[in-house]
């Protein structure tokens, strides 16, 4: 079992910054990669950024150059630094972990409860 808890959301002005945190607990040794997703009301849940167990990162085109995903392995925490925020970044942001299944077979997804990011114009 893996549990994820997000924090760091809030209200900022356009052009401002926020840093989201996702703390993993439980069977953290099974996690292969972690991602940040975001979802606006009535919209699909979209992938924002990914960091693999080996430290490789990928970003959605819409956030490249503005957002940075990073990790602190000792704290089992993944961060999403969000700079130059825009009103179109208003979403609930979700932390996702992809982990190996029981006995190393298959894979399982775990989700946090989400944290709201609001950007005022």
C-alpha positions in Angstrom: 0.0 0.0 0.0 1.1 3.5 -0.8 -0.5 6.7 0.6 0.0 10.1 -0.9 -0.7 13.5 0.7 -0.5 16.7 -1.3 -0.1 20.2 0.1 0.9 23.6 -1.0 -2.0 24.7 -3.0 -3.6 28.1 -2.6 -4.4 31.5 -4.2 -1.8 33.5 -6.0 -1.8 36.4 -8.4 -0.9 35.8 -12.1 2.8 35.7 -12.4 3.3 34.4 -8.9 4.7 31.1 -7.7 3.6 28.1 -5.6 5.4 24.9 -4.6 3.3 21.8 -4.2 4.5 18.9 -2.1 3.5 15.2 -2.2 4.6 13.0 0.7 4.5 9.2 0.1 4.2 6.6 2.8 3.8 2.9 3.1 5.5 0.7 0.5 7.5 3.5 -1.0 10.2 1.1 -2.1 7.8 -0.1 -4.8 7.3 3.2 -6.4 8.7 3.4 -10.0 7.7 6.9 -10.9 5.7 9.8 -9.6 3.6 12.3 -11.5 1.6 15.5 -11.1 -1.7 15.7 -12.8 -4.2 18.5 -12.9 -7.9 18.7 -13.6 -10.3 21.6 -14.2 -14.1 21.2 -13.7 -15.6 19.4 -16.6 -12.2 18.7 -18.1 -10.0 15.6 -18.4 -7.3 14.9 -15.9 -4.0 15.9 -17.7 -0.5 14.9 -17.0 1.7 17.8 -16.0 5.1 16.4 -15.0 6.8 13.1 -14.3 9.8 12.0 -12.4 11.1 8.4 -12.6 12.9 6.3 -10.0 16.1 7.1 -11.8 15.5 10.9 -11.7 14.5 11.5 -15.3 11.8 14.2 -15.8 9.3 15.1 -18.4 6.8 18.0 -18.7 3.7 18.8 -20.6 4.3 21.4 -23.3 2.1 23.9 -21.6 4.3 24.1 -18.5 7.8 23.7 -19.9 10.1 26.4 -18.7 7.7 27.4 -15.8 7.2 24.2 -13.7 9.9 22.0 -12.2 9.4 18.6 -10.6 11.9 17.4 -8.1 12.3 15.0 -5.2 13.8 14.6 -1.8 14.4 10.8 -1.5 15.2 11.0 2.2 11.8 12.6 2.9 9.8 10.5 0.4 8.6 13.7 -1.1 8.1 15.0 -4.6 7.7 18.7 -5.3 6.2 20.7 -8.1 7.6 24.2 -8.3 5.3 26.4 -10.3 6.4 29.8 -11.5 4.9 32.4 -13.8 1.4 31.1 -13.0 -1.4 31.9 -15.3 -5.2 31.9 -14.9 -5.3 28.8 -17.2 -3.3 27.0 -14.5 -6.3 27.0 -12.2 -6.9 23.3 -11.4 -7.0 20.7 -8.7 -3.5 19.2 -8.8 -3.1 15.5 -8.0 -0.1 13.5 -7.0 0.2 10.0 -8.6 2.5 7.1 -7.9 3.0 4.1 -10.1 4.3 1.1 -8.1 5.0 -2.5 -8.7 2.3 -4.9 -7.6 2.4 -7.8 -5.1 5.4 -10.1 -5.6 6.7 -7.7 -8.2 4.0 -8.5 -10.8 2.0 -5.9 -12.6 1.6 -2.3 -11.5 -0.7 -0.2 -9.4 -1.6 3.4 -9.4 -2.1 5.5 -6.2 -3.6 8.9 -6.0 -3.6 11.7 -3.5 -6.7 13.7 -2.6 -5.7 16.7 -4.6 -4.8 20.3 -3.8 -6.5 23.4 -5.3 -4.5 26.0 -7.1 -6.2 29.3 -7.9 -4.7 32.1 -9.9 -6.2 35.6 -9.9 -5.8 37.9 -12.9 
